[in-house]
Amino acid sequence: MALTYKLILASGSPRRVDLLNQAGIEPARLMPMDIDETPKKSEHPRSLARRLSTEKAQAALSAVKGDAAWKGSYILAADTVVAVGRRILGKAEFADEASATLNLLSGRSHWVYTGICLVTPDRKFRQKIVETKVRFKRLSSLEIDTYLASGQWRGKAGAYGIQGLAGAFVQKLSGSYTNVVGLPLYETTLLLSGEGFDVYSRWPEG
């Protein structure tokens, strides 16, 4: 039987909220967790995504501990890491950093890893790592400069958002598209429903 506990999303990402809404899921609370996202020495991108999603979930759990209003809630956390090989590409803060990243991605494949961590009402931790391989076409200087001028690279892992203008750069994608946006919907809904969360209660009837 599906449970009716509330869902806390340990993120303030509009993209993740939109993706959950797309699947008919509306978080009852957004809790962006401010943690140190610096990779450890020689840490693999996949391991980083797993660790950060877990740390965000743990931080959110600590934040609501003792608050009766959120007792027994589900907590969902996620972290997305973009990498070329083992080289982790962070969120560029300046245009020159974004330019260097886009030139690196031009004409080659890279990997997008998202770690999902779900804390159940009985405080069990459930984790999943999803990876997608993305290949960019060879980008011209004009394409890079024009994309930089759009500002859509700001705050994005790998200095691009596939759901925006940069979608035109993608030559080939193997795996989950929503993973590249920021939250793999298939795996997330499977994880939630497997732990008793009623994923489908808000789906409209025709």
N, C-alpha and C positions, 0 to 999 in steps of 0.2 A: 504494500500500500504506500502511495506517495505521501511524503510529509509536507507540512505547510510552513516550515521554518523560513525565516527571512534570509536573503542573500546579501552579504557584504562583499563589495568588490574593492580589494586592496589596491586601487589604482584610481587616478583621476583622468586617465586617457579617454578623450572623446571617441576615439576609434574603437576602443574596447567596449565602451558603453553602447555605441551604435551597433556593433556586431552582436552583442547580447540582445539588444532590442530587436534586431533582425530575426533572431531565433525565438522571439516572444518572451524573453526573460528581462525583467526590469529589476535591477539591484535596488534593495531598500536603502542602501547607504553606500556612498563612495568614500573610501579612506586611503588617499594617497600616502604611501609610506616613504619617508625620507631616509634612505639607507645609503651606505657607501657602495657604489656600484663598480669600484675599481677592481679590475681582474687581478687575481693573485698571480704570482710569478709562474709562468709555464702552464697556466690554467687553460684547459681546452674550452673553446666557445660553448660546446654542449654542456660541459660541467658548470660553466659560469651561469648559463640560463637556468639550470636546475637549482644552483645554490641561491641565486638572487630571488627566484620565485618563492623558494622556501623561506628565506629570510623575511621577505615581505609578508608572507602569510603568518609567520611567527610574530612579527611586529604588530600586525593587526589584531591577532589573538590576544597579545599582551595589553593592547590599548583598550579592548572591550571587556577584559577580565574584571569581574565584579560589578559590571553594569547589567542589572536585571533585565533591562529592555532588550538586550541583545544576547541574552543567555540562550544557548542552543542554536544560534544562527550558523549558517554555512558561511565560510570565508573563502573567497576565490582570489588567488593572486597569480600574476603572470609576468614574465620578463622575456623580451625578445632581443636576440643577439645576432648581428650580421657579421659574417666573416669570410675572408678569402683564405682558404686553407685553414691554418691555425691563427692567422692574423685577425684579431678582433677589431672591427670598425665601430668606433663609438659615435655618439651624437655630436656632430660638428656644431661648434658655437659661432664660428666665423666663416665668411664666404670662402676664404682661401683654403680652409680646412675641408669644406664641402667640395670645392673644386678638385682638390687632391684626391679625395675619396671617389668622386665620379670618374676622374681620369683612370683611377685604379680599376674600377668596375667595368670600364668601357671595353667591349669586345670579349669579355670573359665571363666565366661562371662564378657565382658565389653562393654561400649557404646562409639560410635564415633558420635560426633555432629559437623556438619558444618553449620555455619551461612553464608548465601549469602546476599549481599546487592548490589542492582543495582541502580545507579543514572541515571535517564533518561535525554535526551537532554533538557527537560523543567524543570529539577532539582527536579523531584519527586523521593522519595526514596521508593524502593520496596524491601521487605525482605522475606526470606524463611529460615526455619531451617529444616535440614534433619538429621535424626538419624538412625544409623545402629547398630545392636547388633552383636557382634563378640564373638565367644567362641574359646579359645585356647585349644589345647590338653595339657596334662600334660608334661611339658618340663623336660628333663633330664639335669643334670649339664653339660654334654658334649654338648648338643644342645645349651644351653645358652652360654657356653664359646666359642664355635665355632662361634656362631652368633656375639658375642661381638668382636671377632677377625676380622670379616669381615668389621667392621666399618659401616655397613648399618643402624645402630641405630642412628647415629649422625644427629642431627637437626630434628628428627622425634618426633612428639607428641606420647607419649606412648612408646617411644624407639624402634619402629619398623616401617618398611615400607612393607605393604602387597604386593606390586608389586615386591618385591625382594625375598630374601631367606625366609623371615618370612612368606611368603604365605604358606609354608609347615606346619606352626604351627596352621593354622586355621582349626578347626574341623567343625565349623558351622557358617554360616553368614546369618543374616536375615535383608534384606533391600538392600540398594545400595552399590555395590562394589566400584564404582568410588568415592563415598562419603568417604570411608576409605582411598583411595589413596590421596584425598585432595580436590576434587571438584565434587559434584554429577551432572553428565552430563544431565540426564533427566530433573531435576528441573532447572538447569541453562539455558539450551536451551529453556525450556518452558517459563521461566521468560523473557529472551531476546526477543524471538519471540512475546510474548504477549505485549511487549512494542514497537514493530515495527522494531526491529533489524533484518536484513536479514541474518538469520542463514544459509540458504541453498544456497546462491549464489556461494560459492566456491566448492560445491560438484561436483566431476567429473562426466562426462557423459560416459556411457559405449560404 
